[in-house]
Amino acid sequence: MLRYVTTNAGKVREAESYLAKGSVSQLDFDYTEIQAGSLGPIAARGAREAYRHADEPVLVDDAGLFIEALDGFPGPYSAYVEDTLGIDRVRELARDLEDPRAAFRCTLAYCDGEGFAASPDAVDRGDRAAAAAAGPTDADGSNEREPAALPVKLFEGYVPGRIVSPRGDGGFGYDPIFEHGDETFAEMDTERKNAVSHRGRALEKFAEWYADR
Ligand code: ITT
């Protein structure tokens, strides 16, 4: 059974259309989110931790909102910023900028304890320097603070848009202030959001690859 690792029910709702019913279930596991400038290393580290916890194939979903005129902020810090500032304050910040462009990004990280080829999607084989810095290593390459570098396959999705005043009551998170085309993501139903969204694009790539695995 594939475990979709997230504490966010909104993500699960969107993922369901791409993953065969009965072959996947949510794992409500709050993995350690390391500080990093991009989503890949965070998701890869989370997938290793979740795989060790679940002992089953796992798929971690890490996403964020990247505002162009703020050099990509809040990006990997999107969850913290939503919890502390809230989306109305993010909207206010963006209103003072001349350029409202932003993007959502999603990185899915898959780990089942086995290796795989990189092409065409990236494989994170772990940051051995970070592992070494974390302390002494066991014979199998692991240590308590930094799980060994199990291979993790990464699938990425991206969608461009604009930050606008909140509209709509669907979706979750930053959806009401993210406009793509003429609608915010909160004005779209799940099917329409999936057809264009960062998560939809990443899930599409994953589902195609996973069908052959
Ligand atoms: P998990 O880590 O348990 O999966 P989370 O909601 O904290 O749940 P992320 O760290 O990936 O997930 O999310 C970063 C932030 O971006 C968080 O505030 C989400 O609400 C928001 N977010 C992620 N995907 C989104 C989407 O499709 N639409 C709107 N906001 C989204």
Residues whose N, C-alpha, C, O or C-beta is under 5 A from the ligand:
A	BS01	ITT	V5 T6 T7 N8 D61 D62 A63 G64 S78 A79 E82 F172 G173 Y174 D175
